[in-house]
Amino acid sequence: MSVEEEVYYNYLYEEYSQLLTENQRSVFEMYFGLDLSLGEIAEIKGVSRQSAFDSVSAVKKQLVSLEEKLGLYRKKIAVYRLIEGLSDENKQIGNEIKKILGDS
């Protein structure tokens, strides 16, 4: 997996983690956050490596599906592009929007 893909999944996770099950969050955090291998995840979870692989794949698929349906990440990126284009006298508005988005 490329660095760009990894960053993308992390952004999606930031937006949609609360919509995942506890197990899905756990698998994602072990694989992407702690950089554990599938074998290590399998050992921790007490499952086969194939099952760990399937779990990681399912979480990635779920995140992409949520983004396709809700588009929160895509919309957030569009808002940030608009903020970047604000003139200097409107930068305060941009800062307020960032606070609303939770990125002060």
C-alpha positions as CSV (number, residue, x, y, z in Angstrom):
1,M,0.0,0.0,0.0
2,S,1.3,3.4,-0.9
3,V,1.8,6.2,1.6
4,E,-1.0,8.2,-0.2
5,E,-3.4,5.3,0.3
6,E,-2.5,5.0,3.9
7,V,-3.0,8.7,4.5
8,Y,-6.4,8.5,2.7
9,Y,-7.6,5.6,4.9
10,N,-6.5,7.5,8.0
11,Y,-8.5,10.6,6.9
12,L,-11.5,8.4,6.3
13,Y,-11.1,6.8,9.7
14,E,-10.9,10.2,11.3
15,E,-14.3,11.1,9.7
16,Y,-16.1,7.8,10.1
17,S,-14.6,5.8,13.0
18,Q,-17.7,6.3,15.2
19,L,-19.7,4.5,12.5
20,L,-17.5,1.4,12.7
21,T,-17.9,-1.4,15.2
22,E,-15.5,-1.7,18.1
23,N,-13.8,-4.7,16.4
24,Q,-13.5,-2.7,13.2
25,R,-11.9,0.2,15.1
26,S,-9.6,-2.1,16.9
27,V,-8.4,-3.8,13.7
28,F,-7.9,-0.5,12.0
29,E,-5.9,1.0,14.8
30,M,-3.7,-2.1,15.1
31,Y,-3.0,-2.2,11.4
32,F,-2.8,1.5,10.5
33,G,-2.1,3.2,13.9
34,L,0.3,0.7,15.5
35,D,1.7,-0.6,12.2
36,L,1.2,-4.2,13.3
37,S,1.5,-7.0,10.7
38,L,-1.4,-9.2,9.8
39,G,0.3,-12.0,11.6
40,E,0.6,-9.9,14.8
41,I,-3.0,-8.9,14.5
42,A,-4.0,-12.5,14.0
43,E,-2.1,-13.6,17.1
44,I,-3.6,-10.8,19.3
45,K,-7.2,-11.5,18.0
46,G,-6.7,-15.3,18.2
47,V,-7.6,-15.8,14.5
48,S,-5.9,-16.9,11.4
49,R,-3.8,-14.5,9.3
50,Q,-6.4,-14.8,6.5
51,S,-9.1,-13.7,8.9
52,A,-7.0,-10.7,10.0
53,F,-6.4,-9.9,6.3
54,D,-10.2,-10.2,5.7
55,S,-10.9,-7.9,8.6
56,V,-8.5,-5.2,7.4
57,S,-9.9,-5.4,3.9
58,A,-13.5,-5.2,5.2
59,V,-12.7,-2.1,7.3
60,K,-11.1,-0.4,4.3
61,K,-14.1,-1.3,2.1
62,Q,-16.5,0.0,4.8
63,L,-14.7,3.3,5.0
64,V,-14.7,3.8,1.3
65,S,-18.4,2.9,1.2
66,L,-19.2,5.4,3.9
67,E,-17.3,8.1,2.0
68,E,-19.1,7.2,-1.3
69,K,-22.5,7.6,0.5
70,L,-21.8,10.5,2.8
71,G,-18.9,12.4,1.2
72,L,-17.8,14.1,4.4
73,Y,-14.1,13.9,3.5
74,R,-14.6,15.1,0.0
75,K,-16.8,18.0,1.3
76,K,-14.2,18.9,3.9
77,I,-11.4,19.1,1.3
78,A,-13.6,21.4,-0.8
79,V,-14.2,23.7,2.1
80,Y,-10.5,23.9,2.8
81,R,-9.8,24.8,-0.8
82,L,-12.3,27.6,-0.5
83,I,-10.6,28.8,2.7
84,E,-7.2,28.8,1.0
85,G,-8.6,31.2,-1.7
86,L,-9.9,33.7,0.8
87,S,-8.4,37.2,0.7
88,D,-6.3,38.4,3.7
89,E,-9.2,40.4,5.1
90,N,-11.4,37.3,5.2
91,K,-8.8,35.0,6.9
92,Q,-10.7,35.4,10.2
93,I,-13.8,33.8,8.5
94,G,-11.6,31.0,7.4
95,N,-10.2,30.5,10.9
96,E,-13.8,30.3,12.3
97,I,-14.8,27.7,9.7
98,K,-11.7,25.6,10.6
99,K,-12.9,25.8,14.3
100,I,-16.3,24.6,13.3
101,L,-14.7,21.7,11.3
102,G,-12.7,20.9,14.4
103,D,-9.3,21.8,12.9
104,S,-8.4,25.1,14.7
